[in-house]
Amino acid sequence: MSAPGNDTTPRVRRKRMEIFAFLFLTAIVMPVLAVGTVGSYGLGVWIYQMFAGPPGPPPSTH
């Protein structure tokens, strides 16, 4: 156990865990969320266009 006035070990441990959490969020979680968001939007547009047709003006009747 630590001395009564010595609380540096919990501070160092907490700071290390905060740095780990920050790196985990920025290097793993956020890229996965970004790819998932863009991918699901693209899939939704693709499925919509299968039913509604591609974008653009309607074909001319001439």
N, C-alpha and C positions, 0 to 999 in steps of 0.2 A: 504494500500500500504506500501511498505517497505521504509526504510530510504534511502536517496540518495546513501550512500556508502555501504549499506547492501545488498549483493546479495547472501547470503547463502541459502535462501529458494529455488531459482531456481536450484542451484547446488545440493542440497539434493534431490530435486524432480527428476532431471535428472539422478543422480546416482541411485536412487531407480528404475527408469524406465529401466535403462541399466541392472541392476541386474535382474529385472523381465524378460526382453527380453532374457537375457542369460539363465536363468532357463527355460523359456518357450521353447527356441530352443533346449536346451540339454535334457530336460525331456519329451517333447511332439513331436516336429517336427522331430528331428533326429531319434528317435526310429520308428516313423511311416514311415519315408522314408526308413529306413533299412529293416523293415518288408515288405514294399511294393516292394522294389527292389528284395529281395530274393524270395518273393512269386511270382512275375511276371516272374522271371527267371525260377523258378521251373515249373510254369504253361507252359511256352514256351517249356521247355524240354519235359514235359509230352505230350503236343500236338504234338511236333515233333516226339516223339517215337511212338505215335499212328499211324503215317503214315510210318515212316522209320523202325520201329521195334526196339527191344531192342539192346543195344550195345553188342559187342562181335564178335567173329569170326563167319562166316557164317556156317550153318549146313553142316556136311560132307555128301558127296553123296554116301558113301559106304553102 
